[in-house]
Amino acid sequence: MTEPTSRRDIVMPELDMLGITTTLSLWLTQVGAAVIAGDRVVEIVAGDVVVDISAPVTGTLSEKLVAEDQPVQAGQVLGRISGT
């Protein structure tokens, strides 16, 4: 019997930059690729600042919910990591 797969969201953190548009600049990992908790998976641009978002858990990037060059907001789910 196969155990259920758990999923964990990659969530856009709260950045203390009022009035500045934040954009998902680049996915650093492809869907289906293995990631380790702490690996950089997404680059966010906020004004002149680049912020890396790390994998919250070890697993496989299973979904990208936001395309590159799209605006993002704090709390928004950017993608999902599946693991067992």
PDB file of N, CA, C and O in Angstrom, chain B, residues numbered from 101:
ATOM      1  N   MET B 101       0.849  -1.182   0.000  1.00  0.00           N
ATOM      2  CA  MET B 101       0.000   0.000   0.000  1.00  0.00           C
ATOM      3  C   MET B 101       0.890   1.239   0.000  1.00  0.00           C
ATOM      4  O   MET B 101       1.885   1.297   0.723  1.00  0.00           O
ATOM      5  N   THR B 102       0.535   2.212  -0.798  1.00  0.00           N
ATOM      6  CA  THR B 102       1.290   3.456  -0.902  1.00  0.00           C
ATOM      7  C   THR B 102       0.804   4.445   0.151  1.00  0.00           C
ATOM      8  O   THR B 102      -0.399   4.610   0.352  1.00  0.00           O
ATOM      9  N   GLU B 103       1.754   5.103   0.821  1.00  0.00           N
ATOM     10  CA  GLU B 103       1.389   6.104   1.815  1.00  0.00           C
ATOM     11  C   GLU B 103       0.947   7.383   1.106  1.00  0.00           C
ATOM     12  O   GLU B 103       1.422   7.674   0.008  1.00  0.00           O
ATOM     13  N   PRO B 104       0.043   8.148   1.721  1.00  0.00           N
ATOM     14  CA  PRO B 104      -0.391   9.404   1.096  1.00  0.00           C
ATOM     15  C   PRO B 104       0.766  10.381   0.976  1.00  0.00           C
ATOM     16  O   PRO B 104       1.659  10.429   1.822  1.00  0.00           O
ATOM     17  N   THR B 105       0.725  11.152  -0.089  1.00  0.00           N
ATOM     18  CA  THR B 105       1.739  12.172  -0.314  1.00  0.00           C
ATOM     19  C   THR B 105       1.319  13.455   0.382  1.00  0.00           C
ATOM     20  O   THR B 105       0.176  13.897   0.260  1.00  0.00           O
ATOM     21  N   SER B 106       2.242  14.042   1.105  1.00  0.00           N
ATOM     22  CA  SER B 106       1.943  15.320   1.754  1.00  0.00           C
ATOM     23  C   SER B 106       2.389  16.448   0.832  1.00  0.00           C
ATOM     24  O   SER B 106       3.343  16.300   0.068  1.00  0.00           O
ATOM     25  N   ARG B 107       1.693  17.569   0.914  1.00  0.00           N
ATOM     26  CA  ARG B 107       2.064  18.745   0.119  1.00  0.00           C
ATOM     27  C   ARG B 107       2.266  19.920   1.050  1.00  0.00           C
ATOM     28  O   ARG B 107       1.579  20.064   2.061  1.00  0.00           O
ATOM     29  N   ARG B 108       3.213  20.749   0.691  1.00  0.00           N
ATOM     30  CA  ARG B 108       3.488  21.949   1.475  1.00  0.00           C
ATOM     31  C   ARG B 108       3.574  23.125   0.522  1.00  0.00           C
ATOM     32  O   ARG B 108       4.231  23.048  -0.516  1.00  0.00           O
ATOM     33  N   ASP B 109       2.909  24.213   0.876  1.00  0.00           N
ATOM     34  CA  ASP B 109       2.892  25.398   0.034  1.00  0.00           C
ATOM     35  C   ASP B 109       4.189  26.202   0.169  1.00  0.00           C
ATOM     36  O   ASP B 109       4.790  26.270   1.240  1.00  0.00           O
ATOM     37  N   ILE B 110       4.596  26.803  -0.939  1.00  0.00           N
ATOM     38  CA  ILE B 110       5.657  27.813  -0.942  1.00  0.00           C
ATOM     39  C   ILE B 110       4.913  29.141  -0.918  1.00  0.00           C
ATOM     40  O   ILE B 110       4.220  29.484  -1.876  1.00  0.00           O
ATOM     41  N   VAL B 111       5.052  29.889   0.171  1.00  0.00           N
ATOM     42  CA  VAL B 111       4.246  31.082   0.396  1.00  0.00           C
ATOM     43  C   VAL B 111       5.109  32.338   0.320  1.00  0.00           C
ATOM     44  O   VAL B 111       6.226  32.380   0.836  1.00  0.00           O
ATOM     45  N   MET B 112       4.566  33.352  -0.334  1.00  0.00           N
ATOM     46  CA  MET B 112       5.231  34.649  -0.415  1.00  0.00           C
ATOM     47  C   MET B 112       5.257  35.276   0.969  1.00  0.00           C
ATOM     48  O   MET B 112       4.204  35.487   1.571  1.00  0.00           O
ATOM     49  N   PRO B 113       6.454  35.579   1.487  1.00  0.00           N
ATOM     50  CA  PRO B 113       6.532  36.174   2.827  1.00  0.00           C
ATOM     51  C   PRO B 113       6.115  37.642   2.824  1.00  0.00           C
ATOM     52  O   PRO B 113       6.020  38.276   1.772  1.00  0.00           O
ATOM     53  N   GLU B 114       5.873  38.159   4.003  1.00  0.00           N
ATOM     54  CA  GLU B 114       5.580  39.582   4.197  1.00  0.00           C
ATOM     55  C   GLU B 114       6.893  40.339   4.076  1.00  0.00           C
ATOM     56  O   GLU B 114       7.827  40.086   4.837  1.00  0.00           O
ATOM     57  N   LEU B 115       6.972  41.261   3.133  1.00  0.00           N
ATOM     58  CA  LEU B 115       8.150  42.108   2.991  1.00  0.00           C
ATOM     59  C   LEU B 115       7.776  43.496   3.467  1.00  0.00           C
ATOM     60  O   LEU B 115       6.695  43.991   3.151  1.00  0.00           O
ATOM     61  N   ASP B 116       8.643  44.120   4.212  1.00  0.00           N
ATOM     62  CA  ASP B 116       8.355  45.431   4.786  1.00  0.00           C
ATOM     63  C   ASP B 116       8.728  46.526   3.793  1.00  0.00           C
ATOM     64  O   ASP B 116       9.629  47.325   4.048  1.00  0.00           O
ATOM     65  N   MET B 117       8.016  46.557   2.637  1.00  0.00           N
ATOM     66  CA  MET B 117       8.324  47.515   1.583  1.00  0.00           C
ATOM     67  C   MET B 117       7.014  48.093   1.053  1.00  0.00           C
ATOM     68  O   MET B 117       6.564  47.728  -0.032  1.00  0.00           O
ATOM     69  N   LEU B 118       6.421  48.975   1.803  1.00  0.00           N
ATOM     70  CA  LEU B 118       5.136  49.554   1.440  1.00  0.00           C
ATOM     71  C   LEU B 118       5.206  50.296   0.110  1.00  0.00           C
ATOM     72  O   LEU B 118       6.140  51.055  -0.148  1.00  0.00           O
ATOM     73  N   GLY B 119       4.207  50.062  -0.718  1.00  0.00           N
ATOM     74  CA  GLY B 119       4.104  50.784  -1.979  1.00  0.00           C
ATOM     75  C   GLY B 119       5.005  50.280  -3.091  1.00  0.00           C
ATOM     76  O   GLY B 119       4.991  50.832  -4.191  1.00  0.00           O
ATOM     77  N   ILE B 120       5.794  49.236  -2.825  1.00  0.00           N
ATOM     78  CA  ILE B 120       6.687  48.707  -3.861  1.00  0.00           C
ATOM     79  C   ILE B 120       6.088  47.419  -4.416  1.00  0.00           C
ATOM     80  O   ILE B 120       5.719  46.521  -3.659  1.00  0.00           O
ATOM     81  N   THR B 121       5.994  47.337  -5.728  1.00  0.00           N
ATOM     82  CA  THR B 121       5.469  46.148  -6.381  1.00  0.00           C
ATOM     83  C   THR B 121       6.470  45.008  -6.257  1.00  0.00           C
ATOM     84  O   THR B 121       7.662  45.180  -6.514  1.00  0.00           O
ATOM     85  N   THR B 122       5.973  43.851  -5.863  1.00  0.00           N
ATOM     86  CA  THR B 122       6.821  42.663  -5.809  1.00  0.00           C
ATOM     87  C   THR B 122       6.430  41.732  -6.946  1.00  0.00           C
ATOM     88  O   THR B 122       5.248  41.538  -7.230  1.00  0.00           O
ATOM     89  N   THR B 123       7.437  41.162  -7.590  1.00  0.00           N
ATOM     90  CA  THR B 123       7.238  40.334  -8.781  1.00  0.00           C
ATOM     91  C   THR B 123       8.003  39.035  -8.638  1.00  0.00           C
ATOM     92  O   THR B 123       9.145  39.022  -8.179  1.00  0.00           O
ATOM     93  N   LEU B 124       7.368  37.939  -9.035  1.00  0.00           N
ATOM     94  CA  LEU B 124       8.089  36.679  -9.110  1.00  0.00           C
ATOM     95  C   LEU B 124       8.980  36.776 -10.341  1.00  0.00           C
ATOM     96  O   LEU B 124       8.494  36.771 -11.473  1.00  0.00           O
ATOM     97  N   SER B 125      10.253  36.863 -10.117  1.00  0.00           N
ATOM     98  CA  SER B 125      11.210  37.097 -11.193  1.00  0.00           C
ATOM     99  C   SER B 125      11.625  35.809 -11.894  1.00  0.00           C
ATOM    100  O   SER B 125      11.653  35.746 -13.123  1.00  0.00           O
ATOM    101  N   LEU B 126      11.949  34.776 -11.101  1.00  0.00           N
ATOM    102  CA  LEU B 126      12.550  33.580 -11.688  1.00  0.00           C
ATOM    103  C   LEU B 126      12.309  32.367 -10.817  1.00  0.00           C
ATOM    104  O   LEU B 126      12.527  32.405  -9.606  1.00  0.00           O
ATOM    105  N   TRP B 127      11.858  31.288 -11.440  1.00  0.00           N
ATOM    106  CA  TRP B 127      11.828  29.992 -10.768  1.00  0.00           C
ATOM    107  C   TRP B 127      13.212  29.377 -10.924  1.00  0.00           C
ATOM    108  O   TRP B 127      13.712  29.256 -12.042  1.00  0.00           O
ATOM    109  N   LEU B 128      13.829  28.992  -9.830  1.00  0.00           N
ATOM    110  CA  LEU B 128      15.173  28.410  -9.843  1.00  0.00           C
ATOM    111  C   LEU B 128      15.134  26.891  -9.915  1.00  0.00           C
ATOM    112  O   LEU B 128      16.171  26.245 -10.063  1.00  0.00           O
ATOM    113  N   THR B 129      13.934  26.320  -9.809  1.00  0.00           N
ATOM    114  CA  THR B 129      13.733  24.874  -9.814  1.00  0.00           C
ATOM    115  C   THR B 129      12.607  24.541 -10.773  1.00  0.00           C
ATOM    116  O   THR B 129      11.628  25.282 -10.867  1.00  0.00           O
ATOM    117  N   GLN B 130      12.737  23.447 -11.474  1.00  0.00           N
ATOM    118  CA  GLN B 130      11.707  23.007 -12.412  1.00  0.00           C
ATOM    119  C   GLN B 130      10.738  22.033 -11.732  1.00  0.00           C
ATOM    120  O   GLN B 130      11.119  21.328 -10.796  1.00  0.00           O
ATOM    121  N   VAL B 131       9.496  21.994 -12.200  1.00  0.00           N
ATOM    122  CA  VAL B 131       8.526  21.028 -11.696  1.00  0.00           C
ATOM    123  C   VAL B 131       9.100  19.623 -11.895  1.00  0.00           C
ATOM    124  O   VAL B 131       9.632  19.299 -12.956  1.00  0.00           O
ATOM    125  N   GLY B 132       8.982  18.805 -10.861  1.00  0.00           N
ATOM    126  CA  GLY B 132       9.501  17.441 -10.903  1.00  0.00           C
ATOM    127  C   GLY B 132      10.892  17.308 -10.307  1.00  0.00           C
ATOM    128  O   GLY B 132      11.363  16.193 -10.082  1.00  0.00           O
ATOM    129  N   ALA B 133      11.557  18.430 -10.047  1.00  0.00           N
ATOM    130  CA  ALA B 133      12.911  18.397  -9.484  1.00  0.00           C
ATOM    131  C   ALA B 133      12.859  18.216  -7.970  1.00  0.00           C
ATOM    132  O   ALA B 133      11.982  18.753  -7.293  1.00  0.00           O
ATOM    133  N   ALA B 134      13.807  17.455  -7.462  1.00  0.00           N
ATOM    134  CA  ALA B 134      13.935  17.267  -6.019  1.00  0.00           C
ATOM    135  C   ALA B 134      14.518  18.522  -5.390  1.00  0.00           C
ATOM    136  O   ALA B 134      15.400  19.164  -5.960  1.00  0.00           O
ATOM    137  N   VAL B 135      14.012  18.867  -4.201  1.00  0.00           N
ATOM    138  CA  VAL B 135      14.537  19.997  -3.435  1.00  0.00           C
ATOM    139  C   VAL B 135      14.748  19.558  -1.995  1.00  0.00           C
ATOM    140  O   VAL B 135      14.086  18.649  -1.495  1.00  0.00           O
ATOM    141  N   ILE B 136      15.682  20.224  -1.351  1.00  0.00           N
ATOM    142  CA  ILE B 136      15.957  19.994   0.060  1.00  0.00           C
ATOM    143  C   ILE B 136      15.514  21.244   0.804  1.00  0.00           C
ATOM    144  O   ILE B 136      15.703  22.360   0.319  1.00  0.00           O
ATOM    145  N   ALA B 137      14.926  21.059   1.981  1.00  0.00           N
ATOM    146  CA  ALA B 137      14.498  22.200   2.788  1.00  0.00           C
ATOM    147  C   ALA B 137      15.641  23.202   2.880  1.00  0.00           C
ATOM    148  O   ALA B 137      16.763  22.847   3.241  1.00  0.00           O
ATOM    149  N   GLY B 138      15.347  24.453   2.551  1.00  0.00           N
ATOM    150  CA  GLY B 138      16.358  25.505   2.574  1.00  0.00           C
ATOM    151  C   GLY B 138      16.931  25.834   1.209  1.00  0.00           C
ATOM    152  O   GLY B 138      17.558  26.881   1.047  1.00  0.00           O
ATOM    153  N   ASP B 139      16.731  24.960   0.213  1.00  0.00           N
ATOM    154  CA  ASP B 139      17.177  25.253  -1.154  1.00  0.00           C
ATOM    155  C   ASP B 139      16.420  26.465  -1.691  1.00  0.00           C
ATOM    156  O   ASP B 139      15.220  26.607  -1.454  1.00  0.00           O
ATOM    157  N   ARG B 140      17.118  27.334  -2.410  1.00  0.00           N
ATOM    158  CA  ARG B 140      16.472  28.457  -3.077  1.00  0.00           C
ATOM    159  C   ARG B 140      15.626  27.914  -4.232  1.00  0.00           C
ATOM    160  O   ARG B 140      16.129  27.161  -5.066  1.00  0.00           O
ATOM    161  N   VAL B 141      14.349  28.292  -4.284  1.00  0.00           N
ATOM    162  CA  VAL B 141      13.487  27.810  -5.364  1.00  0.00           C
ATOM    163  C   VAL B 141      12.886  28.937  -6.201  1.00  0.00           C
ATOM    164  O   VAL B 141      12.513  28.718  -7.353  1.00  0.00           O
ATOM    165  N   VAL B 142      12.789  30.145  -5.633  1.00  0.00           N
ATOM    166  CA  VAL B 142      12.143  31.264  -6.320  1.00  0.00           C
ATOM    167  C   VAL B 142      12.906  32.550  -6.016  1.00  0.00           C
ATOM    168  O   VAL B 142      13.382  32.752  -4.899  1.00  0.00           O
ATOM    169  N   GLU B 143      13.017  33.424  -7.031  1.00  0.00           N
ATOM    170  CA  GLU B 143      13.536  34.777  -6.822  1.00  0.00           C
ATOM    171  C   GLU B 143      12.390  35.760  -6.957  1.00  0.00           C
ATOM    172  O   GLU B 143      11.614  35.707  -7.911  1.00  0.00           O
ATOM    173  N   ILE B 144      12.296  36.661  -5.985  1.00  0.00           N
ATOM    174  CA  ILE B 144      11.296  37.720  -5.985  1.00  0.00           C
ATOM    175  C   ILE B 144      12.040  39.041  -6.114  1.00  0.00           C
ATOM    176  O   ILE B 144      13.082  39.229  -5.487  1.00  0.00           O
ATOM    177  N   VAL B 145      11.514  39.960  -6.922  1.00  0.00           N
ATOM    178  CA  VAL B 145      12.104  41.294  -7.042  1.00  0.00           C
ATOM    179  C   VAL B 145      11.130  42.288  -6.424  1.00  0.00           C
ATOM    180  O   VAL B 145       9.942  42.305  -6.748  1.00  0.00           O
ATOM    181  N   ALA B 146      11.662  43.116  -5.524  1.00  0.00           N
ATOM    182  CA  ALA B 146      10.880  44.171  -4.892  1.00  0.00           C
ATOM    183  C   ALA B 146      11.679  45.458  -5.043  1.00  0.00           C
ATOM    184  O   ALA B 146      12.622  45.702  -4.290  1.00  0.00           O
ATOM    185  N   GLY B 147      11.303  46.276  -6.010  1.00  0.00           N
ATOM    186  CA  GLY B 147      12.090  47.467  -6.302  1.00  0.00           C
ATOM    187  C   GLY B 147      13.449  47.055  -6.839  1.00  0.00           C
ATOM    188  O   GLY B 147      13.536  46.382  -7.866  1.00  0.00           O
ATOM    189  N   ASP B 148      14.509  47.456  -6.149  1.00  0.00           N
ATOM    190  CA  ASP B 148      15.873  47.095  -6.554  1.00  0.00           C
ATOM    191  C   ASP B 148      16.416  45.913  -5.760  1.00  0.00           C
ATOM    192  O   ASP B 148      17.591  45.567  -5.888  1.00  0.00           O
ATOM    193  N   VAL B 149      15.572  45.293  -4.943  1.00  0.00           N
ATOM    194  CA  VAL B 149      16.004  44.217  -4.053  1.00  0.00           C
ATOM    195  C   VAL B 149      15.549  42.865  -4.601  1.00  0.00           C
ATOM    196  O   VAL B 149      14.400  42.706  -5.012  1.00  0.00           O
ATOM    197  N   VAL B 150      16.463  41.894  -4.602  1.00  0.00           N
ATOM    198  CA  VAL B 150      16.127  40.523  -4.985  1.00  0.00           C
ATOM    199  C   VAL B 150      16.065  39.688  -3.713  1.00  0.00           C
ATOM    200  O   VAL B 150      17.002  39.683  -2.914  1.00  0.00           O
ATOM    201  N   VAL B 151      14.954  38.984  -3.536  1.00  0.00           N
ATOM    202  CA  VAL B 151      14.742  38.151  -2.354  1.00  0.00           C
ATOM    203  C   VAL B 151      14.584  36.711  -2.810  1.00  0.00           C
ATOM    204  O   VAL B 151      13.784  36.418  -3.698  1.00  0.00           O
ATOM    205  N   ASP B 152      15.351  35.812  -2.198  1.00  0.00           N
ATOM    206  CA  ASP B 152      15.224  34.389  -2.499  1.00  0.00           C
ATOM    207  C   ASP B 152      14.213  33.755  -1.550  1.00  0.00           C
ATOM    208  O   ASP B 152      14.214  34.032  -0.350  1.00  0.00           O
ATOM    209  N   ILE B 153      13.354  32.907  -2.095  1.00  0.00           N
ATOM    210  CA  ILE B 153      12.414  32.130  -1.296  1.00  0.00           C
ATOM    211  C   ILE B 153      12.932  30.700  -1.298  1.00  0.00           C
ATOM    212  O   ILE B 153      13.244  30.141  -2.350  1.00  0.00           O
ATOM    213  N   SER B 154      13.018  30.116  -0.114  1.00  0.00           N
ATOM    214  CA  SER B 154      13.564  28.766   0.026  1.00  0.00           C
ATOM    215  C   SER B 154      12.461  27.725   0.157  1.00  0.00           C
ATOM    216  O   SER B 154      11.332  28.044   0.531  1.00  0.00           O
ATOM    217  N   ALA B 155      12.795  26.492  -0.152  1.00  0.00           N
ATOM    218  CA  ALA B 155      11.874  25.376   0.024  1.00  0.00           C
ATOM    219  C   ALA B 155      11.619  25.183   1.512  1.00  0.00           C
ATOM    220  O   ALA B 155      12.569  25.097   2.290  1.00  0.00           O
ATOM    221  N   PRO B 156      10.352  25.112   1.924  1.00  0.00           N
ATOM    222  CA  PRO B 156      10.053  24.941   3.346  1.00  0.00           C
ATOM    223  C   PRO B 156      10.291  23.511   3.835  1.00  0.00           C
ATOM    224  O   PRO B 156      10.467  23.283   5.031  1.00  0.00           O
ATOM    225  N   VAL B 157      10.295  22.551   2.909  1.00  0.00           N
ATOM    226  CA  VAL B 157      10.482  21.140   3.251  1.00  0.00           C
ATOM    227  C   VAL B 157      11.261  20.447   2.140  1.00  0.00           C
ATOM    228  O   VAL B 157      11.431  20.999   1.053  1.00  0.00           O
ATOM    229  N   THR B 158      11.729  19.247   2.416  1.00  0.00           N
ATOM    230  CA  THR B 158      12.381  18.413   1.417  1.00  0.00           C
ATOM    231  C   THR B 158      11.303  17.652   0.648  1.00  0.00           C
ATOM    232  O   THR B 158      10.341  17.167   1.242  1.00  0.00           O
ATOM    233  N   GLY B 159      11.460  17.549  -0.659  1.00  0.00           N
ATOM    234  CA  GLY B 159      10.491  16.829  -1.485  1.00  0.00           C
ATOM    235  C   GLY B 159      10.730  17.122  -2.949  1.00  0.00           C
ATOM    236  O   GLY B 159      11.870  17.276  -3.388  1.00  0.00           O
ATOM    237  N   THR B 160       9.643  17.197  -3.704  1.00  0.00           N
ATOM    238  CA  THR B 160       9.687  17.450  -5.144  1.00  0.00           C
ATOM    239  C   THR B 160       8.787  18.632  -5.466  1.00  0.00           C
ATOM    240  O   THR B 160       7.645  18.691  -5.009  1.00  0.00           O
ATOM    241  N   LEU B 161       9.300  19.577  -6.256  1.00  0.00           N
ATOM    242  CA  LEU B 161       8.455  20.692  -6.684  1.00  0.00           C
ATOM    243  C   LEU B 161       7.368  20.120  -7.576  1.00  0.00           C
ATOM    244  O   LEU B 161       7.647  19.625  -8.668  1.00  0.00           O
ATOM    245  N   SER B 162       6.131  20.189  -7.110  1.00  0.00           N
ATOM    246  CA  SER B 162       5.034  19.552  -7.842  1.00  0.00           C
ATOM    247  C   SER B 162       4.179  20.529  -8.640  1.00  0.00           C
ATOM    248  O   SER B 162       3.547  20.138  -9.622  1.00  0.00           O
ATOM    249  N   GLU B 163       4.152  21.806  -8.225  1.00  0.00           N
ATOM    250  CA  GLU B 163       3.328  22.790  -8.926  1.00  0.00           C
ATOM    251  C   GLU B 163       3.947  24.175  -8.848  1.00  0.00           C
ATOM    252  O   GLU B 163       4.519  24.559  -7.828  1.00  0.00           O
ATOM    253  N   LYS B 164       3.826  24.911  -9.932  1.00  0.00           N
ATOM    254  CA  LYS B 164       4.123  26.345  -9.956  1.00  0.00           C
ATOM    255  C   LYS B 164       2.788  27.038 -10.171  1.00  0.00           C
ATOM    256  O   LYS B 164       2.151  26.854 -11.208  1.00  0.00           O
ATOM    257  N   LEU B 165       2.365  27.823  -9.210  1.00  0.00           N
ATOM    258  CA  LEU B 165       1.062  28.466  -9.295  1.00  0.00           C
ATOM    259  C   LEU B 165       1.133  29.899  -9.801  1.00  0.00           C
ATOM    260  O   LEU B 165       0.110  30.492 -10.141  1.00  0.00           O
ATOM    261  N   VAL B 166       2.336  30.454  -9.852  1.00  0.00           N
ATOM    262  CA  VAL B 166       2.536  31.822 -10.352  1.00  0.00           C
ATOM    263  C   VAL B 166       3.626  31.769 -11.418  1.00  0.00           C
ATOM    264  O   VAL B 166       4.684  31.178 -11.204  1.00  0.00           O
ATOM    265  N   ALA B 167       3.366  32.382 -12.551  1.00  0.00           N
ATOM    266  CA  ALA B 167       4.344  32.426 -13.644  1.00  0.00           C
ATOM    267  C   ALA B 167       5.394  33.495 -13.373  1.00  0.00           C
ATOM    268  O   ALA B 167       5.175  34.415 -12.585  1.00  0.00           O
ATOM    269  N   GLU B 168       6.532  33.360 -14.036  1.00  0.00           N
ATOM    270  CA  GLU B 168       7.579  34.377 -13.942  1.00  0.00           C
ATOM    271  C   GLU B 168       7.056  35.707 -14.468  1.00  0.00           C
ATOM    272  O   GLU B 168       6.199  35.747 -15.351  1.00  0.00           O
ATOM    273  N   ASP B 169       7.581  36.786 -13.916  1.00  0.00           N
ATOM    274  CA  ASP B 169       7.230  38.164 -14.278  1.00  0.00           C
ATOM    275  C   ASP B 169       5.810  38.561 -13.879  1.00  0.00           C
ATOM    276  O   ASP B 169       5.257  39.522 -14.414  1.00  0.00           O
ATOM    277  N   GLN B 170       5.217  37.813 -12.930  1.00  0.00           N
ATOM    278  CA  GLN B 170       3.882  38.151 -12.442  1.00  0.00           C
ATOM    279  C   GLN B 170       3.987  38.791 -11.057  1.00  0.00           C
ATOM    280  O   GLN B 170       4.825  38.384 -10.252  1.00  0.00           O
ATOM    281  N   PRO B 171       3.141  39.792 -10.770  1.00  0.00           N
ATOM    282  CA  PRO B 171       3.146  40.403  -9.436  1.00  0.00           C
ATOM    283  C   PRO B 171       2.642  39.405  -8.393  1.00  0.00           C
ATOM    284  O   PRO B 171       1.799  38.556  -8.680  1.00  0.00           O
ATOM    285  N   VAL B 172       3.180  39.528  -7.175  1.00  0.00           N
ATOM    286  CA  VAL B 172       2.774  38.656  -6.077  1.00  0.00           C
ATOM    287  C   VAL B 172       2.530  39.491  -4.826  1.00  0.00           C
ATOM    288  O   VAL B 172       3.031  40.608  -4.692  1.00  0.00           O
ATOM    289  N   GLN B 173       1.749  38.922  -3.918  1.00  0.00           N
ATOM    290  CA  GLN B 173       1.405  39.597  -2.668  1.00  0.00           C
ATOM    291  C   GLN B 173       1.798  38.725  -1.491  1.00  0.00           C
ATOM    292  O   GLN B 173       1.909  37.505  -1.616  1.00  0.00           O
ATOM    293  N   ALA B 174       2.010  39.361  -0.341  1.00  0.00           N
ATOM    294  CA  ALA B 174       2.310  38.630   0.885  1.00  0.00           C
ATOM    295  C   ALA B 174       1.209  37.606   1.153  1.00  0.00           C
ATOM    296  O   ALA B 174       0.022  37.912   1.037  1.00  0.00           O
ATOM    297  N   GLY B 175       1.610  36.403   1.508  1.00  0.00           N
ATOM    298  CA  GLY B 175       0.664  35.339   1.820  1.00  0.00           C
ATOM    299  C   GLY B 175       0.209  34.522   0.623  1.00  0.00           C
ATOM    300  O   GLY B 175      -0.438  33.488   0.791  1.00  0.00           O
ATOM    301  N   GLN B 176       0.537  34.969  -0.578  1.00  0.00           N
ATOM    302  CA  GLN B 176       0.121  34.266  -1.785  1.00  0.00           C
ATOM    303  C   GLN B 176       0.915  32.966  -1.917  1.00  0.00           C
ATOM    304  O   GLN B 176       2.120  32.933  -1.669  1.00  0.00           O
ATOM    305  N   VAL B 177       0.217  31.895  -2.315  1.00  0.00           N
ATOM    306  CA  VAL B 177       0.874  30.611  -2.555  1.00  0.00           C
ATOM    307  C   VAL B 177       1.511  30.655  -3.943  1.00  0.00           C
ATOM    308  O   VAL B 177       0.830  30.859  -4.948  1.00  0.00           O
ATOM    309  N   LEU B 178       2.825  30.459  -3.979  1.00  0.00           N
ATOM    310  CA  LEU B 178       3.580  30.537  -5.239  1.00  0.00           C
ATOM    311  C   LEU B 178       3.694  29.179  -5.933  1.00  0.00           C
ATOM    312  O   LEU B 178       3.712  29.093  -7.161  1.00  0.00           O
ATOM    313  N   GLY B 179       3.768  28.136  -5.131  1.00  0.00           N
ATOM    314  CA  GLY B 179       3.932  26.786  -5.664  1.00  0.00           C
ATOM    315  C   GLY B 179       3.763  25.778  -4.558  1.00  0.00           C
ATOM    316  O   GLY B 179       3.464  26.133  -3.417  1.00  0.00           O
ATOM    317  N   ARG B 180       3.956  24.497  -4.901  1.00  0.00           N
ATOM    318  CA  ARG B 180       3.791  23.433  -3.900  1.00  0.00           C
ATOM    319  C   ARG B 180       4.916  22.409  -4.031  1.00  0.00           C
ATOM    320  O   ARG B 180       5.412  22.123  -5.120  1.00  0.00           O
ATOM    321  N   ILE B 181       5.294  21.875  -2.876  1.00  0.00           N
ATOM    322  CA  ILE B 181       6.277  20.805  -2.809  1.00  0.00           C
ATOM    323  C   ILE B 181       5.585  19.572  -2.268  1.00  0.00           C
ATOM    324  O   ILE B 181       4.901  19.634  -1.247  1.00  0.00           O
ATOM    325  N   SER B 182       5.760  18.449  -2.951  1.00  0.00           N
ATOM    326  CA  SER B 182       5.191  17.182  -2.508  1.00  0.00           C
ATOM    327  C   SER B 182       6.290  16.313  -1.930  1.00  0.00           C
ATOM    328  O   SER B 182       7.430  16.326  -2.393  1.00  0.00           O
ATOM    329  N   GLY B 183       5.926  15.572  -0.923  1.00  0.00           N
ATOM    330  CA  GLY B 183       6.866  14.640  -0.316  1.00  0.00           C
ATOM    331  C   GLY B 183       6.090  13.455   0.234  1.00  0.00           C
ATOM    332  O   GLY B 183       4.864  13.403   0.143  1.00  0.00           O
ATOM    333  N   THR B 184       6.812  12.511   0.801  1.00  0.00           N
ATOM    334  CA  THR B 184       6.115  11.350   1.371  1.00  0.00           C
ATOM    335  C   THR B 184       6.280  11.318   2.866  1.00  0.00           C
ATOM    336  O   THR B 184       5.765  10.415   3.524  1.00  0.00           O
TER     337      THR B 184
END
